[in-house]
Amino acid sequence: MSLVLYGFPLSANTHRVRLLLSMLSIPYEERTVNLMTGEHHQPAFLALNPLAQVPVLVDGDRTLFDSQAILVYLAESRAAAQWWPGDAYERARVAQWLFVNANEINNGIGYARNHISFRIPGDPAIPLARAKAVLAVLDQRLSEHDWLELGRPTLADIACSTLVSVADEAGLDRGTWPAVQRWHQRLAALPGFVPMPRLKARQG
């Protein structure tokens, strides 16, 4: 049975799964869950993810939520050691950036983007400060390395790149972090790359 990805076009969490599926050339069906109309709170979707969050991946009789967990599942189940190594230490080095994405990047760029571009109520000052701090860390790391870990593209790069690529939608000038910009250009040049959908383009 083919894979089914439940997601929302402008969701960075959905996009990082979409990006890996494309880079691994894995066929799948994407079903849109309309977050703007509250479809994620309907019983049919809550049966897939009681947290009411996208994405959800259904692989036959297997159902998974959380984009980081889905990335790991796809890489392991498809024997994609390029992206998720078999060595325990190397795997942990990649995994640490998945946690950076889930925490610092999401709570920084993600929350600021929600407040500024999606107009979700709240003060963007704290997430903006967190965003600038983590972008400075990424920029320093990527000024010394082409990729976040292991000298090659891994799940670390896929996980961290989606929200970073739309940092301007969080009110941030991406040109402030030139090493991050060059890193994203390298990622965009890889076979199978698909860009994160742009909020402004959809509004225009």
RODO-2510 file (C-alpha; in nm, 4 decimals, decimal comma):
residues 204
     n   res          X          Y          Z
     1     m     0,0000     0,0000     0,0000
     2     s     0,1279     0,3464    -0,0804
     3     l     0,2109     0,5992     0,1870
     4     v    -0,0398     0,8672     0,2807
     5     l     0,0842     1,1965     0,4242
     6     y    -0,1722     1,4098     0,6048
     7     g    -0,0550     1,7684     0,6197
     8     f    -0,1053     2,1350     0,5444
     9     p     0,0760     2,3126     0,2581
    10     l     0,2215     2,5955     0,4699
    11     s     0,3243     2,3706     0,7593
    12     a     0,7006     2,3411     0,7982
    13     n     0,6474     2,0172     0,9900
    14     t     0,4638     1,8735     0,6911
    15     h     0,7188     2,0054     0,4468
    16     r     1,0227     1,8384     0,6005
    17     v     0,8513     1,4997     0,5558
    18     r     0,7519     1,5944     0,2006
    19     l     1,1133     1,6928     0,1330
    20     l     1,2579     1,3601     0,2491
    21     l     0,9962     1,1634     0,0553
    22     s     1,0947     1,3535    -0,2577
    23     m     1,4676     1,3104    -0,2024
    24     l     1,4209     0,9367    -0,1487
    25     s     1,1921     0,9161    -0,4565
    26     i     0,9223     0,7473    -0,2488
    27     p     0,5739     0,7636    -0,4031
    28     y     0,3015     0,8848    -0,1700
    29     e    -0,0378     1,0476    -0,1577
    30     e    -0,0780     1,3781     0,0253
    31     r    -0,4098     1,4657     0,1847
    32     t    -0,4609     1,8223     0,2993
    33     v    -0,5850     1,8833     0,6520
    34     n    -0,7153     2,2405     0,6550
    35     l    -0,5805     2,3961     0,9728
    36     m    -0,7498     2,7265     0,8934
    37     t    -1,0978     2,5727     0,9197
    38     g    -1,0165     2,3509     1,2189
    39     e    -1,0234     2,0211     1,0315
    40     h    -0,7428     1,8953     1,2569
    41     h    -0,9858     1,9059     1,5510
    42     q    -1,2441     1,6856     1,3810
    43     p    -1,2928     1,3272     1,5058
    44     a    -1,1640     1,1685     1,1842
    45     f    -0,8262     1,3392     1,2175
    46     l    -0,8078     1,3083     1,5954
    47     a    -0,8327     0,9320     1,5457
    48     l    -0,4984     0,9607     1,3631
    49     n    -0,3371     1,2090     1,6004
    50     p    -0,5086     1,2995     1,9281
    51     l    -0,2732     1,5989     1,9573
    52     a    -0,4504     1,7574     1,6564
    53     q    -0,1235     1,8306     1,4764
    54     v     0,0121     1,7686     1,1290
    55     p     0,1824     1,5795     0,9817
    56     v     0,0591     1,2243     1,0144
    57     l     0,2018     0,9438     0,8030
    58     v     0,0032     0,6287     0,7332
    59     d     0,2028     0,3364     0,5961
    60     g    -0,0373     0,0462     0,5571
    61     d    -0,1476    -0,0415     0,9101
    62     r     0,1168     0,1841     1,0661
    63     t     0,0351     0,5377     1,1745
    64     l     0,2884     0,7920     1,2973
    65     f     0,2774     1,1560     1,3998
    66     d     0,5543     1,4119     1,4711
    67     s     0,7746     1,5078     1,1788
    68     q     1,1019     1,4131     1,3508
    69     a     0,9752     1,0624     1,4277
    70     i     0,8452     1,0261     1,0715
    71     l     1,1817     1,1288     0,9246
    72     v     1,3599     0,8637     1,1299
    73     y     1,1027     0,5981     1,0379
    74     l     1,1297     0,6703     0,6672
    75     a     1,5092     0,6695     0,6686
    76     e     1,5315     0,3469     0,8707
    77     s     1,2520     0,1570     0,6964
    78     r     1,3935     0,2479     0,3539
    79     a     1,7526     0,1717     0,4570
    80     a     1,8589     0,5292     0,3768
    81     a     2,1887     0,5286     0,5677
    82     q     2,2966     0,8381     0,3749
    83     w     2,0451     1,0338     0,5804
    84     w     2,0345     0,8353     0,9066
    85     p     2,3567     0,6433     0,9800
    86     g     2,3790     0,3024     1,1416
    87     d     2,6623     0,3882     1,3805
    88     a     2,5212     0,4826     1,7222
    89     y     2,7483     0,7831     1,7788
    90     e     2,6959     0,9220     1,4291
    91     r     2,3211     0,8698     1,4624
    92     a     2,3195     1,0606     1,7923
    93     r     2,5113     1,3474     1,6318
    94     v     2,2398     1,3740     1,3678
    95     a     1,9619     1,3307     1,6253
    96     q     2,0844     1,6217     1,8370
    97     w     1,9943     1,8584     1,5506
    98     l     1,6464     1,7081     1,5232
    99     f     1,5987     1,8121     1,8848
   100     v     1,7424     2,1562     1,8115
   101     n     1,4815     2,1888     1,5385
   102     a     1,1968     2,0701     1,7598
   103     n     1,2952     2,3094     2,0373
   104     e     1,5044     2,6168     1,9543
   105     i     1,4103     2,6529     1,5871
   106     n     1,0417     2,5757     1,6287
   107     n     1,0057     2,7845     1,9454
   108     g     1,1992     3,0651     1,7804
   109     i     1,1378     3,0974     1,4068
   110     g     0,8205     2,8886     1,4149
   111     y     0,6460     3,0840     1,6889
   112     a     0,7587     3,4209     1,5527
   113     r     0,6246     3,3216     1,2094
   114     n     0,2933     3,2245     1,3682
   115     h     0,2618     3,5637     1,5380
   116     i     0,3829     3,7786     1,2484
   117     s     0,2588     3,6056     0,9343
   118     f    -0,0368     3,4034     1,0605
   119     r    -0,1388     3,6702     1,3146
   120     i    -0,1748     3,4238     1,5990
   121     p    -0,2068     3,6344     1,9155
   122     g     0,1041     3,6749     2,1252
   123     d     0,4199     3,8773     2,1707
   124     p     0,6803     3,7868     1,9048
   125     a     0,9681     3,9430     2,1015
   126     i     1,0676     3,6285     2,2937
   127     p     1,0523     3,3875     1,9953
   128     l     1,2399     3,6409     1,7814
   129     a     1,5201     3,6536     2,0378
   130     r     1,5334     3,2735     2,0422
   131     a     1,5321     3,2657     1,6620
   132     k     1,8269     3,5030     1,6376
   133     a     2,0195     3,3030     1,8951
   134     v     1,9770     2,9699     1,7175
   135     l     2,0446     3,1224     1,3753
   136     a     2,3726     3,2576     1,5108
   137     v     2,4641     2,9065     1,6286
   138     l     2,3719     2,7589     1,2905
   139     d     2,5652     3,0276     1,1056
   140     q     2,8779     2,9641     1,3114
   141     r     2,8501     2,5890     1,2595
   142     l     2,7912     2,6251     0,8853
   143     s     3,0726     2,8732     0,8410
   144     e     3,3040     2,5835     0,9320
   145     h     3,1128     2,2903     0,7772
   146     d     2,9147     2,2455     0,4561
   147     w     2,6569     2,0331     0,6395
   148     l     2,5462     2,0153     1,0003
   149     e     2,6996     1,6737     1,0665
   150     l     2,9143     1,3994     0,9145
   151     g     3,0309     1,6064     0,6170
   152     r     2,7243     1,5177     0,4118
   153     p     2,3503     1,5903     0,3965
   154     t     2,1587     1,4071     0,6688
   155     l     1,8236     1,4264     0,8436
   156     a     1,9781     1,7071     1,0483
   157     d     1,9813     1,9328     0,7424
   158     i     1,6314     1,8375     0,6328
   159     a     1,4860     1,8884     0,9810
   160     c     1,6453     2,2269     1,0403
   161     s     1,6129     2,3756     0,6933
   162     t     1,2380     2,4113     0,6505
   163     l     1,1668     2,6872     0,9005
   164     v     1,5035     2,8510     0,8371
   165     s     1,4107     2,8847     0,4691
   166     v     1,1087     3,0999     0,5601
   167     a     1,2739     3,3023     0,8371
   168     d     1,1728     3,6202     0,6547
   169     e     0,8096     3,5262     0,7271
   170     a     0,9105     3,5544     1,0931
   171     g     1,0343     3,9083     1,0368
   172     l     1,4009     3,8104     1,0071
   173     d     1,6499     3,9203     0,7418
   174     r     1,8011     3,5952     0,6147
   175     g     2,0992     3,7850     0,4741
   176     t     2,2174     3,8429     0,8320
   177     w     2,3376     3,4812     0,8408
   178     p     2,5345     3,4260     0,5167
   179     a     2,6629     3,0776     0,6010
   180     v     2,3051     2,9666     0,6593
   181     q     2,2106     3,1114     0,3213
   182     r     2,4886     2,9197     0,1440
   183     w     2,3893     2,5988     0,3252
   184     h     2,0320     2,6285     0,2045
   185     q     2,1556     2,6886    -0,1511
   186     r     2,3580     2,3654    -0,1302
   187     l     2,0541     2,1780    -0,0051
   188     a     1,8369     2,3248    -0,2812
   189     a     2,0826     2,1951    -0,5417
   190     l     2,0381     1,8312    -0,4334
   191     p     1,8297     1,5919    -0,6478
   192     g     1,4687     1,5753    -0,5377
   193     f     1,4708     1,9036    -0,3481
   194     v     1,1315     2,0745    -0,3221
   195     p     1,1050     2,4236    -0,1731
   196     m     0,8961     2,5158     0,1270
   197     p     0,5697     2,6769     0,0052
   198     r     0,5682     3,0522     0,0563
   199     l     0,2923     3,2242     0,2491
   200     k     0,3301     3,5490     0,0528
   201     a     0,3114     3,3720    -0,2803
   202     r    -0,0154     3,2039    -0,1780
   203     q    -0,1591     3,5321    -0,0541
   204     g    -0,0618     3,7096    -0,3778
***
